[in-house]
Amino acid sequence: MIDCLLLAGSPNTGPLKEVSPVEHEALIPLGSRCMVEYVIEALRGSGCVGRIVAVGPEAIRRLPGAAGVEVFEPAGSLMDNVATGLRHFDSAESVLVATADIPLLTPEAVQDFIDRCGDRQKDIYYPVVRDEVVERRFPGGRRTYVRLSDGRFTGGNLILFRPAVFDHCRAKAQEFALHRKNPLKLAAVIGPVFVLRFLLRRLSLADAERRITALVGITGRAVVSEYPEIAVDVDKPEDYALVCALGPFNCSG
C-alpha cells in the first residue's frame, strides 16, 4: 500500500468558469458527482492506495465520495500545495501524487502505474503515454505531445516520488510545471544542446530522462503507461466536453 497526496486546490478562475461557477476546479460537477470524487474512487478502487490527503477546499470533506479523506486548505502555488500536503506524511518512504482533474482515471490505471514503478528505488517516477494510445482510446482530444526520436508522448497526472527529495528539487520542479504545456520552452529550461537535439528529433525518451534527472540532481524514471486515462486532464471547456462524451458521467442529467 502507498499513501496518496491529492492536489485539489486549483481555483476556478480560468476557462473552466464557463462550465461551472464553483470556486474550485475539483468541485466542478460531472453528472451527479464532483470531478474530484471520480479520482478518489479510482485511487481507492486500485487496492494499493492507503491514506488519501487532499490539499483543497474544505467543501471536499462534505462530498459523499470523499468520506475518510483528510483535507487541508491550499497554500497558494502548485509547489506550495505540494509542500503543505507532504507535511502530513511524516517519514513516508514514497508518496503517490495525483491531481483532481483526471476524472477518467481508473483503478486499473493506478495499479498498473504503481506496479511499473517496481521496487521504487528511484527518487521519482513519472508516467508518459504514447500519442497512438491516447488517440485510440480518446479520439478527438487535444493533448500536448512531445515529439522524441522514439515517438510522441504526453505526460500523465500521477507521480510517485520520495518526499525527502522535494526541498532539493522544488525550484526546478516549479520551472518544469510552469512550462509543462509548452515543449519548446520546457526544452529551453534544460539547455541549448537539449533544444538542438529536440528540434532535430534526435532526442529519445531515455535521453530526456537522463538529462532532466541530472539537472535536478535526483534519480528518476519515465514510466510508459498503456492507460491514457492518466493523461486526460480537464483544463478547458473542450476537455470537459470530451470527458462528458466519453465517460460514464451523464453530464446532461
KEMAR-868270 format. One line per 2 residues: number of its first residue (from 1); their letters; for each residue x negated, y, z negated of N, C-alpha, C, O. Coordinates in steps of 0.1 Angstrom, whole numbers, plus 5000, padded with zeros to 4 digits. Atoms other than C-alpha are relative to their C-alpha. Layout:
// residues N
NUM) A) X Y Z X Y Z X Y Z X Y Z; ...
This chain:
// residues 253
1) MI) 4992 4988 5000 5000 5000 5000 4991 5013 5000 4980 5013 4994; 5007 4987 5000 4989 5036 5007 5010 5011 4997 5021 5010 5001
3) DC) 4991 4989 5003 5003 5068 4994 5000 5010 5011 4991 5010 5019; 4998 4991 4988 5015 5095 5018 5003 5014 4995 5011 5017 4986
5) LL) 4997 4986 5001 5014 5133 5019 5008 5004 5012 5003 5003 5023; 4991 4996 4990 5043 5146 5039 5000 5015 5001 5005 5022 4992
7) LA) 5001 4985 4998 5038 5181 5053 5014 5005 5006 5017 5002 5018; 4986 4996 4996 5073 5197 5055 5002 5015 4997 5014 5019 4994
9) GS) 4999 4987 5005 5066 5233 5047 5001 5011 5011 5001 5023 5008; 4999 4990 4989 5068 5250 5082 5013 5008 4999 5023 5002 5000
11) PN) 4988 4991 5000 5092 5280 5080 5006 5000 5014 4999 4999 5024; 4993 5000 4987 5118 5280 5108 5001 5014 5005 5012 5020 5006
13) TG) 5001 4986 4995 5107 5314 5122 4996 5000 5015 4995 5011 5021; 5005 5000 4986 5097 5303 5157 5012 4996 5010 5023 4999 5007
15) PL) 4990 5003 4990 5115 5289 5188 5012 4991 4995 5023 4992 5000; 4989 5009 5005 5135 5263 5168 5011 5007 4993 5021 5001 4989
17) KE) 4989 4992 5006 5155 5291 5153 5012 5000 5009 5024 5002 5004; 4989 5001 4991 5176 5288 5184 5009 4988 4998 5021 4988 5001
19) VS) 4994 5013 5002 5185 5253 5174 5009 5000 4987 5020 4995 4986; 4994 5000 5013 5194 5259 5137 4995 5012 4992 4983 5016 4993
21) PV) 5004 4988 5008 5193 5289 5113 4994 4996 4986 4990 5005 4979; 5006 5004 5013 5179 5268 5084 4987 5006 4998 4980 5009 5007
23) EH) 5012 4993 5003 5149 5282 5066 4987 4993 5003 4977 4999 5006; 5012 5008 4997 5125 5253 5072 5003 4990 5011 5014 4985 5012
25) EA) 4998 5009 4989 5120 5232 5103 5003 4986 4995 5011 4979 5002; 4997 5013 5005 5121 5200 5082 5014 4998 4997 5019 4986 4997
27) LI) 4986 5001 5004 5157 5207 5073 5009 5001 5012 5022 5001 5010; 4992 4999 4988 5169 5211 5109 5008 4987 5002 5002 4976 5001
29) PL) 4992 5012 4999 5198 5187 5113 4999 4993 5014 4998 4999 5024; 5000 5008 4989 5197 5158 5137 5012 4990 4997 5010 4980 4990
31) GS) 4988 5008 5003 5232 5142 5137 5004 5002 4986 5006 5014 4982; 4995 4999 5014 5242 5135 5101 4989 5003 4990 4992 5005 4978
33) RC) 5011 4998 5010 5208 5140 5085 4990 5010 5005 4990 5015 5016; 5011 4990 4996 5178 5164 5085 4988 4993 5006 4986 4981 5003
35) MV) 5012 5006 4992 5147 5158 5106 4991 4993 4990 4986 4982 4993; 5010 5006 5009 5125 5150 5076 5005 4987 4994 4997 4978 4991
37) EY) 4995 5013 5005 5148 5122 5064 4997 4988 5009 4995 4977 5004; 5004 5010 4991 5141 5102 5095 4986 4996 4998 4982 4984 4999
39) VI) 5014 5003 5002 5104 5104 5089 4998 4993 4987 4991 4983 4986; 5001 5007 5013 5108 5094 5052 5005 4985 5002 4999 4976 4997
41) EA) 4995 5014 4997 5129 5064 5064 4990 4991 5007 4989 4979 5003; 5010 5007 4992 5102 5053 5088 4988 4996 4991 4983 4985 4991
43) LR) 5011 5003 5009 5075 5056 5062 5003 4989 4990 4995 4980 4988; 4996 5010 5010 5094 5036 5036 5003 4987 5006 4999 4976 5001
45) GS) 4997 5013 4993 5105 5010 5061 4988 4993 5005 4989 4981 5008; 5012 5006 4995 5070 5003 5071 4995 4989 4990 4988 4979 4994
47) GC) 5004 5010 5010 5065 4983 5039 4985 5002 4995 4981 4994 4987; 5014 4998 5004 5029 4997 5035 4998 5014 4994 4986 5018 4991
49) VG) 5001 4987 5006 5036 5032 5020 5006 5000 4986 5017 4995 4984; 4995 5000 5014 5039 5037 4983 5006 5014 4997 5017 5017 5002
51) RI) 4995 4987 5004 5043 5072 4968 5001 5009 5013 4993 5008 5022; 4999 4990 4990 5055 5100 4991 5001 5013 4993 5010 5016 4985
53) VA) 5001 4987 5006 5045 5135 4981 5003 5010 5011 4995 5011 5021; 4997 4991 4990 5062 5162 5002 4996 5014 4996 5000 5018 4984
55) VG) 5002 4986 5002 5050 5198 5004 5010 5007 5009 5008 5007 5021; 4989 4994 4992 5081 5216 5015 5010 5007 4991 5008 5008 4979
57) PE) 4990 4993 5008 5112 5234 5003 5007 4991 4990 5008 4979 4991; 4993 5007 5011 5130 5225 4971 5012 4992 5004 5016 4982 4998
59) AI) 4988 5007 4995 5160 5215 4991 4998 4986 5004 5008 4978 5005; 5003 5014 4996 5143 5183 5002 5005 4990 4988 5009 4979 4991
61) RR) 4996 5009 5012 5150 5169 4966 5014 4996 5001 5018 4985 4996; 4986 5002 5000 5187 5171 4973 5005 4992 5012 5017 4988 5013
63) LP) 4996 5008 4989 5187 5151 5005 5002 4986 4997 4993 4980 4990; 4998 5014 5003 5202 5116 5003 4989 4991 5004 4986 4981 4997
65) GA) 5010 5008 4995 5174 5102 5023 4986 5002 4994 4976 4996 4998; 5012 4997 5006 5147 5117 5001 4999 4997 4985 4990 5002 4978
67) AG) 5000 5003 5014 5155 5102 4968 4987 4993 4996 4982 4984 5003; 5013 5005 5004 5123 5095 4949 4988 5006 5005 4977 5004 5001
69) VE) 5011 4993 4994 5102 5117 4970 4996 5012 4990 5004 5019 4986; 5005 4989 5009 5080 5141 4949 4999 5013 5009 4992 5012 5020
71) VF) 5000 4988 4991 5084 5177 4963 4993 5011 4992 4996 5014 4981; 5007 4988 5005 5061 5207 4958 5001 5011 5010 5000 5009 5022
73) EP) 4998 4988 4992 5066 5242 4971 4988 5002 5009 4976 5001 5005; 5011 4997 4991 5045 5251 5002 4992 5012 4995 4997 5021 4989
75) AG) 5009 4989 5005 5015 5274 4996 4996 5010 5011 4990 5020 5008; 5004 4991 4989 5011 5291 5030 4997 4993 5012 5005 4988 5019
77) SL) 5005 5006 4988 4990 5279 5058 5000 4985 5000 5002 4979 4989; 5001 5015 4999 4987 5243 5070 4990 4994 4990 4993 4985 4983
79) MD) 5011 5005 5009 4954 5238 5052 5003 5002 4985 5000 4994 4977; 4996 4998 5013 4968 5254 5021 5010 4990 4995 5009 4985 4983
81) NV) 4990 5010 5004 4997 5230 5021 4993 4986 4998 4997 4979 4989; 5008 5013 5002 4973 5200 5025 4993 5000 4987 4994 4991 4979
83) AT) 5007 4999 5013 4953 5212 4996 5010 4999 4988 5007 4992 4978; 4990 5001 5010 4984 5216 4975 5005 4986 4998 5006 4981 4986
85) GL) 4996 5014 5001 4995 5181 4983 4990 4991 4994 4993 4982 4986; 5010 5009 5004 4962 5165 4977 4997 5001 4985 4992 4991 4979
87) RH) 5002 4999 5015 4961 5178 4941 5008 4989 4992 5004 4987 4981; 4991 5010 5007 4987 5152 4933 4997 4986 5003 5005 4977 5000
89) FD) 5004 5014 4997 4968 5122 4944 4988 4996 4992 4983 4985 4994; 5011 5003 5010 4941 5123 4917 4988 4994 5008 4982 5001 5016
91) SA) 5012 5006 4994 4913 5099 4928 5003 4990 5011 4996 4980 5012; 4996 5010 4989 4931 5081 4957 4988 4999 5010 4983 5008 5014
93) ES) 5010 5002 4990 4906 5065 4980 5003 5005 5014 4995 5011 5021; 4995 4996 4987 4927 5071 5011 5014 5005 4999 5022 5000 4990
95) VL) 4986 4995 5000 4959 5090 5018 5004 5001 5015 4997 5005 5024; 4994 4998 4987 4982 5089 5048 5006 5014 5001 5014 5017 4992
97) VA) 4994 4987 4998 4992 5123 5061 5010 5000 5011 5006 4995 5022; 4990 5000 4989 5024 5127 5081 5007 5014 5000 5007 5021 4990
99) TA) 4993 4988 4999 5043 5157 5094 5015 4997 5001 5019 4986 5005; 4985 5002 5000 5081 5162 5091 5007 5002 5013 5019 5001 5014
101) DI) 4994 4997 4987 5086 5170 5128 4999 4988 5010 4999 4991 5022; 5000 5012 4991 5084 5134 5142 5011 4991 4997 5009 4980 4993
103) PL) 4989 5008 5004 5119 5121 5138 5002 4987 5007 5010 4978 5003; 5000 5013 4993 5114 5093 5163 4991 4990 4995 4991 4978 4999
105) LT) 5010 5009 5007 5088 5077 5141 5007 4987 4996 5019 4988 4991; 4994 5013 5004 5095 5040 5135 4991 4994 4989 4979 4996 4988
107) PE) 5008 5008 5010 5084 5017 5106 4988 4992 5007 4977 4991 5002; 5010 5008 4993 5065 4996 5132 4988 5009 5004 4977 5004 5004
109) AV) 5011 4991 4996 5045 5026 5144 4991 5003 4988 4979 5004 4990; 5008 4998 5012 5034 5034 5109 4992 4988 4996 4980 4990 4994
111) QD) 5007 5012 5004 5025 4999 5101 4988 4997 5009 4977 4993 5005; 5010 5002 4990 5006 4995 5133 4988 5009 4999 4976 5005 5000
113) FI) 5011 4991 5002 4986 5026 5128 4991 4997 4988 4979 4996 4989; 5007 5004 5012 4976 5016 5093 4992 4987 5002 4980 4986 4997
115) DR) 5007 5013 4997 4967 4981 5104 4988 5003 5009 4977 4997 5007; 5011 4997 4991 4945 4995 5132 4989 5008 4993 4977 5008 4999
117) CG) 5010 4993 5007 4926 5016 5107 4990 4990 4993 4980 4993 4987; 5008 5011 5005 4912 4982 5095 4996 5002 4985 5005 5003 4976
119) DR) 5005 5000 5014 4890 4983 5063 4999 5014 4994 4995 5016 4983; 4999 4986 5004 4893 5021 5061 4986 5005 4994 4985 5012 4984
121) QK) 5013 4996 5004 4855 5026 5058 4996 5014 5005 4987 5020 5000; 5003 4986 4995 4856 5059 5078 5007 5010 4991 5016 5007 4984
123) DI) 4993 4989 5008 4865 5093 5063 5013 5003 5006 5022 5007 4998; 4988 4996 4994 4892 5099 5088 5004 4991 5012 4995 4987 5020
125) YY) 4995 5008 4989 4914 5080 5113 5011 5009 5006 5020 5013 5000; 4991 4991 4993 4933 5100 5140 5006 4992 5012 4998 4987 5020
127) PV) 4994 5007 4989 4958 5084 5164 5001 5008 5013 5004 5020 5012; 4998 4994 4987 4959 5091 5201 5008 4990 5008 5007 4978 5006
129) VR) 4991 5009 4992 4983 5078 5227 4998 5004 5015 4997 5016 5018; 5002 4998 4986 4978 5074 5264 5012 5006 5007 5023 5003 5003
131) DE) 4989 4993 4994 4999 5095 5287 5011 4990 5006 5023 4993 5005; 4991 5009 4994 5014 5065 5305 5009 4993 4990 5020 4989 4993
133) VV) 4993 5006 5011 5025 5050 5272 5012 5010 4996 5023 5005 4994; 4990 4990 5004 5044 5083 5263 5010 5001 5011 5022 5001 5008
135) ER) 4991 4998 4989 5059 5087 5297 5009 4988 5003 5021 4990 5007; 4992 5012 4998 5071 5051 5299 5012 5000 4990 5023 4996 4994
137) RF) 4990 5001 5010 5090 5054 5267 5009 5013 4999 5021 5012 4997; 4992 4987 5001 5100 5091 5268 4997 5008 5012 4991 5019 5012
139) PG) 5002 4992 4988 5101 5103 5304 5006 5014 4999 5017 5016 4993; 4994 4986 4999 5106 5140 5310 4995 5009 4989 4998 5021 4990
141) GR) 5005 4992 5011 5090 5152 5278 4987 5008 5004 4979 5002 5012; 5012 4992 4997 5063 5179 5280 4991 5000 4988 4994 5006 4977
143) RT) 5010 5001 5011 5033 5170 5258 4987 5006 5005 4985 5008 5017; 5013 4995 4997 4998 5184 5256 4990 4989 5001 4989 4981 4991
145) YV) 5009 5011 4999 4973 5160 5270 4986 5005 5002 4984 5016 5008; 5014 4997 4998 4935 5160 5270 4995 4990 5010 4996 4978 5008
147) RL) 5005 5009 4990 4920 5145 5302 4986 4997 4997 4977 5005 4998; 5013 5005 5002 4890 5124 5295 4996 4990 5011 5004 4987 5019
149) SD) 5005 5009 4989 4869 5101 5317 5007 4986 4999 5008 4980 5010; 4993 5013 5002 4888 5071 5303 5015 5001 4999 5022 4992 4994
151) GR) 4986 4999 5001 4923 5085 5305 5005 5013 4995 4997 5022 4990; 4994 4988 5006 4947 5113 5294 5006 4996 4987 5014 4986 4986
153) FT) 4995 5003 5013 4955 5113 5257 5007 5012 4993 5004 5023 4996; 4994 4990 5009 4978 5132 5233 4998 4995 4986 4998 4983 4983
155) GG) 5002 5004 5014 4973 5133 5196 5013 4997 4993 5023 5002 4996; 4989 5003 5008 4996 5118 5170 5001 5008 4988 4992 5016 4985
157) NL) 4998 4992 5012 5010 5133 5139 4999 4992 4987 5006 4995 4977; 5004 5007 5012 4997 5108 5114 4985 5000 4999 4978 5000 5009
159) IL) 5015 5001 5002 4962 5109 5099 4998 4992 4987 5005 4994 4977; 5004 5007 5012 4946 5086 5074 4986 5005 4996 4977 5004 5005
161) FR) 5013 4995 5003 4917 5101 5055 4997 5000 4985 5006 4998 4977; 5005 5000 5014 4897 5103 5023 5002 5014 4994 4995 5023 5000
163) PA) 4999 4987 5006 4908 5132 5001 4987 5007 4996 4986 5019 4996; 5012 4994 5005 4873 5136 4988 4992 5008 5011 4984 5016 5007
165) VF) 5007 4992 4990 4861 5150 5022 5007 5013 5004 5002 5020 5012; 4992 4989 4995 4888 5176 5025 4993 5014 4998 4992 5022 5008
167) DH) 5006 4987 5003 4870 5206 5009 4988 5002 5010 4985 5013 5014; 5011 4999 4992 4839 5198 5030 5004 5004 5015 4996 5012 5021
169) CR) 4997 4998 4986 4857 5199 5064 5012 5009 5002 5017 5010 5013; 4988 4992 5000 4885 5223 5056 5000 5011 5011 5009 5013 5019
171) AK) 5001 4989 4991 4873 5253 5076 5000 4996 5015 5007 5002 5023; 5001 5004 4986 4865 5234 5108 5014 4993 5003 5018 4994 5015
173) AQ) 4987 5006 4997 4898 5214 5105 5010 5011 5003 5019 5009 5011; 4991 4989 4997 4916 5248 5104 4999 5004 5014 5009 5007 5021
175) EF) 5002 4996 4986 4900 5257 5137 5006 4990 5010 5013 4994 5019; 4994 5010 4991 4910 5224 5153 5015 5001 5000 5021 4999 5010
177) AL) 4986 5000 5001 4945 5227 5140 5006 5012 5008 5016 5012 5015; 4996 4988 4994 4948 5263 5154 5000 4998 5015 5009 5003 5022
179) HR) 5001 5002 4986 4938 5251 5189 5004 4987 5005 5001 4983 5016; 4997 5014 4997 4953 5216 5189 5009 4999 5013 5009 4989 5019
181) KN) 4992 5000 4989 4977 5226 5217 4993 5006 5013 5000 5007 5023; 5008 4994 4989 4950 5241 5240 4987 4993 5001 4977 4996 4995
183) PL) 5012 5009 4999 4924 5215 5251 4988 5008 5003 4977 5005 4998; 5012 4992 4996 4901 5241 5267 4994 5008 4988 4982 5008 4985
185) KL) 5005 4992 5012 4899 5263 5235 4995 4990 4990 4985 4993 4983; 5005 5010 5010 4895 5232 5214 4986 4995 5004 4977 4993 4996
187) AA) 5013 5004 4995 4866 5221 5236 4989 5011 4997 4978 5008 4994; 5009 4989 5003 4850 5256 5232 4996 5000 4986 4984 5004 4983
189) VI) 5003 5001 5014 4851 5252 5194 4988 4990 4998 4980 4992 4989; 5009 5011 5002 4830 5221 5198 4986 5002 5007 4977 4996 5003
191) GP) 5013 4996 4995 4803 5236 5220 4999 5000 5015 5008 4994 5022; 5001 4998 4986 4792 5246 5256 4998 4987 5008 5004 4985 5019
193) VF) 5003 5012 4993 4778 5212 5266 5013 4991 5000 5016 4985 5010; 4988 5007 5001 4810 5196 5254 5010 5005 5011 5017 4998 5017
195) VL) 4991 4994 4991 4830 5221 5275 4997 4996 5014 5006 4992 5022; 5004 5003 4987 4810 5214 5306 5003 4985 5004 5009 4982 5014
197) RF) 4996 5014 4998 4814 5176 5303 5015 4998 5001 5020 4990 5008; 4985 5001 5000 4851 5181 5296 5005 5005 5014 5014 4998 5020
199) LL) 4996 4995 4987 4855 5202 5328 4997 4991 5011 5004 4990 5021; 5004 5009 4989 4836 5177 5349 5006 4986 4998 5003 4977 5006
201) RR) 4993 5013 5003 4857 5149 5334 4990 4989 4998 4992 4977 5002; 5010 5010 5004 4826 5131 5321 5000 4998 4985 4990 4992 4980
203) LS) 4999 5002 5015 4837 5131 5285 5010 4989 4997 5021 4989 5001; 4992 5011 5004 4850 5099 5271 5006 5002 4986 5002 5011 4979
205) LA) 4994 4999 5014 4872 5093 5240 4989 4998 4990 4989 5004 4979; 5010 5003 5009 4842 5078 5223 4990 5012 4998 4985 5015 4987
207) DA) 5008 4988 5000 4821 5109 5232 5006 5011 4991 5000 5017 4982; 4993 4990 5008 4847 5132 5217 5000 4997 4986 4998 5005 4977
209) ER) 5000 5005 5014 4850 5111 5186 4986 5003 4993 4986 5008 4982; 5013 4998 5006 4812 5112 5180 4997 5015 4998 4992 5019 4987
211) RI) 5003 4985 5001 4809 5150 5187 5008 5006 4989 5002 5014 4981; 4991 4993 5010 4838 5161 5165 4996 4996 4986 4995 5004 4977
213) TA) 5003 5005 5014 4829 5139 5135 4986 5006 4996 4984 5009 4985; 5013 4994 5003 4792 5151 5138 5001 5014 4996 4994 5019 4987
215) LV) 4998 4986 5002 4803 5187 5140 5006 5003 4986 5001 5012 4979; 4993 4998 5013 4825 5184 5109 4992 4994 4989 4993 4999 4977
217) GI) 5008 5006 5011 4800 5163 5090 5007 4988 4993 5004 4986 4981; 4993 5011 5006 4822 5133 5084 5000 4988 5009 4995 4989 5021
219) TG) 4999 5011 4991 4827 5098 5098 5015 4998 5003 5024 5002 4996; 4986 5002 4995 4858 5090 5118 5002 4992 5012 4992 4988 5018
221) RA) 4997 5009 4988 4875 5070 5145 5014 5004 5006 5023 5006 4998; 4987 4998 4993 4902 5077 5171 5006 4986 5001 5000 4977 5005
223) VV) 4993 5013 5000 4928 5050 5169 5010 5001 5012 5020 5009 5012; 4991 5000 4988 4945 5043 5203 5013 4992 4996 5012 4980 4993
225) SE) 4987 5006 5004 4982 5036 5195 5009 4997 5012 5008 5004 5022; 4990 5003 4989 5008 5019 5217 5014 5005 4996 5024 5001 5002
227) YP) 4987 4995 5005 5036 5037 5198 5001 5015 5002 4996 5023 4994; 4999 4986 4997 5044 5070 5214 5008 5009 4991 5007 5021 4990
229) EI) 4992 4993 5009 5068 5079 5187 4992 5009 4990 4997 5020 4985; 5009 4992 5010 5039 5092 5165 4995 5013 5007 4990 5022 5000
231) AV) 5005 4988 4993 5031 5118 5192 5011 5010 5005 5008 5020 5010; 4989 4992 4995 5066 5132 5200 5005 5009 4988 5014 5005 4981
233) DV) 4996 4991 5011 5069 5162 5176 5010 5010 5006 5011 5012 5018; 4990 4990 4996 5097 5188 5177 4995 5014 4996 4996 5018 4985
235) DK) 5005 4987 5001 5082 5222 5182 5009 5011 5006 5009 5023 5002; 4992 4991 4991 5106 5238 5207 5014 4995 5002 5017 4983 5000
237) PE) 4986 5005 4997 5143 5236 5217 5000 4989 5009 5009 4980 5008; 5000 5011 4990 5134 5214 5246 4996 4987 4994 5000 4976 4998
239) DY) 5004 5012 5008 5117 5190 5222 5012 4994 4993 5015 4982 4992; 4988 5004 5008 5149 5189 5201 5010 4994 5009 5016 4983 5006
241) AL) 4991 5006 4990 5170 5182 5232 4995 4987 5004 5004 4978 5006; 5005 5013 4997 5147 5154 5241 5003 4989 4990 5007 4978 4993
243) VC) 4998 5010 5010 5149 5136 5208 5015 4998 4998 5018 4986 4994; 4986 5003 5001 5186 5141 5207 5005 4991 5011 5014 4982 5008
245) AL) 4996 5008 4989 5189 5125 5241 4995 4985 4998 5001 4976 5002; 5007 5013 5000 5165 5096 5233 5001 4993 4987 4999 4981 4986
247) GP) 4999 5006 5013 5170 5090 5196 5014 4996 4996 5024 5001 5003; 4987 5005 5004 5199 5074 5177 5006 5010 4990 5011 5006 4979
249) FN) 4996 4990 5009 5210 5107 5162 5014 5006 5001 5019 5011 4992; 4987 4994 4998 5244 5116 5177 5001 5015 4996 5009 5019 4988
251) CS) 5001 4985 5003 5235 5153 5177 5013 5007 5002 5015 5017 4996; 4988 4993 4997 5268 5163 5192 5011 4997 4989 5022 5003 4989
253) G) 4990 5004 5010 5286 5146 5163 4999 5008 4988 5007 5007 4979
